[in-house]
Amino acid sequence: MTHRDPQVRRFSSQVVDGMERAPSRAMLYALGFSEADFAKPQIGIASTWSMVTPCNMHIDQLAREAARGVDGNGGKAVIFNTITVSDGISMGTEGMKYSLVSREVIADSIETVVACQGFDGIVAIGGCDKNMPGCLLAIARLNRPAVFVYGGTILPGCLGEQKLDLVSVFEAVGARANGLIDDAQLKRIEAAAIPGAGACGGMYTANTMASAIEALGMSLPGSSAQTAVSEDKRSDCARAGAQVLKLLELGLRPRDIMTRPAFENAITVVIALGGSTNAVLHLLAMADACGVPLTLEDFTRIGKRVPVLADLKPSGRYTMAELVAIGGIQPLMKTLLDAGLLQGDCLTVTGRTLAENLAGTPAYPDGQAIVRPLTDPIKKDSHLVILKGNLAPEGAVAKITGKEGHRFTGKARVFDGEEAALKAILDGTVQRGDVIVIRYEGPKGGPGMREMLSPTSAVMGKGMGRDVALITDGRFSGGTHGFVVGHITPEAYEGGPLAIVEDGDGITIDAEQGEITLHLSKEQIQARLARWRRPAPRYTKGVLAKYARLVSSASRGAVTDGGAETQEA
């Protein structure tokens, strides 16, 4: 590498080259720079380490491995931190309103540091749900050579022969409320579920987004399917540091990789894995940051031809660690590629195409039951079903695996917020046949679009997964399963029809037809909307107020740097 090459050092040269930059160099000497380092490309290592959550508690060590990969291959690494929050800890509380907001804070902070400091490339390491799309939003905006590294999945907790994870605890709360287990058993589950570092162990949002980013081409092959505490993960970080320098030589930048066909590949892999509904929201936002047109209709189009193949939690039986043990997602991707379901000519951060990366990938071992063959899918089409209708004119996202059926009709039981709904589920107010309606939880109305894991887990824990539906303008955790519909748009706070639903109204969710219907006439809906008044904002100062003013509809990814036109005058 020619270190004085202006293309390789396009940004750092502006900071450290020349007589007039002596003050900058003086400060960098104090950080451990040598004179020789000023001639090297500078690579920012964006670490999401903190002791806030097990998902990220080890990432400081991984950042140092990435830095060694940079420093050992002719670059100069500079580690910096950004935030993380814990969805699992804050779930069901007012604090959860900051979860989706943290995606924007992470993106903004990485963009700010990289652009201010003049880094020529980026390694970003994320561990929890919002870290990953947050990192990719920043990478897309900056468009400097970059590799994303997933912090890795947690190992399953164990209680006797029972495999546990965080969702096991949420569902145990519902089981305790229903008298199915006692306090002592709840305590045993609580104490055994989280054995150490790493992100939640099913095909929840963290593992879903890690897999989507690998399919997108923005992480090295295998990065999405490694346990957090493994030599493979440490090696992945070191190789990522070295690879960014190669991307600088090649002049290969993120938006060369994150094209529309690449996003279609990511959607395909998410569906085959039975991934989280949050992937819809995050992929829309990431595409927006790249200037790639992507809509809810693309999920419907792709979903018609892509089956669900992986029998992974929450709807299935297996954990991510068990998928790691049989080869991760690479054999699955090779199967999809050979079947013509992936576009193999997409470039990746290896500098090669997806097809070239997958050439020679071995099949899964004989006898494994985690990933089914294309000839015997779990579901012949997508579990991520986009619904429209008079209750969701701009769309909604359902997670329908087929285990809970494809159609539900019931009577609305309406709650203006998550807490009231959870109380009513646990105390028996919610009955079989109800459609639980949780509203004013959207991006603007919440604000922050909380995940409804506590209510959905309580429903499952009480044994009502087939007998109750839940709809909301909020989101769902990747750990949610059951008959659920989220991301209803327009949200209630914006005067969407969800705002005027009343107790006892009939609602039908039809996943086969892609419809969600409120059984009122057009005239009845219009009359109720004419009487509706927007509630006062819950926050008028601070981060949540700022977010509510800027954020776009969930149907557009809930972005904050392209949604200003949606503000009220």
Secondary structure, 3 states (H helix, E strand, C coil): CCCCCCCCCCCHHHHHCCHHHHHHHHHHHHCCCCCHHHHCCEEEEEECCCCCCCCCCCHHHHHHHHHHHHHCCCCEEEEEECCCCCHHHHCCCHHHHHHHHHHHHHHHHHHHHHHHHCCCEEEEEECCCCHHHHHHHHHHHHCCCEEEEECCECCCEEECCEEECHHHHHHHHHHHHCCCCCHHHHHHHHHHCCCCCCECCCCCHHHHHHHHHHHHCCCCCCCCCCECCCHHHHHHHHHHHHHHHHHHHHCCCHHHHCCHHHHHHHHHHHHHHCCCCHHHHHHHHHHHHHCCCCCHHHHHHHHCCCCECECECCCCCECHHHHHHCCCCHHHHHHHHHCCCCCCCCECCCCCEHHHHHCCCCCCCCCCCCECCCCCCCECCCCEEEEEECCEEEEEEEECCCCCCCEEEEEEEEECCHHHHHHHHHCCCCCCCEEEEECCCCCCCCCCCCECHHHHHHHHHCCCCCCCEEEECCECCCCCCCEEEEEEECCHHHCCHHHHCCCCCEEEEECCCCEEEECCCHHHHHHHHHHCCCCCCCCCCHHHHHHHHHCCCHHHCCCCCCCHHHCCC
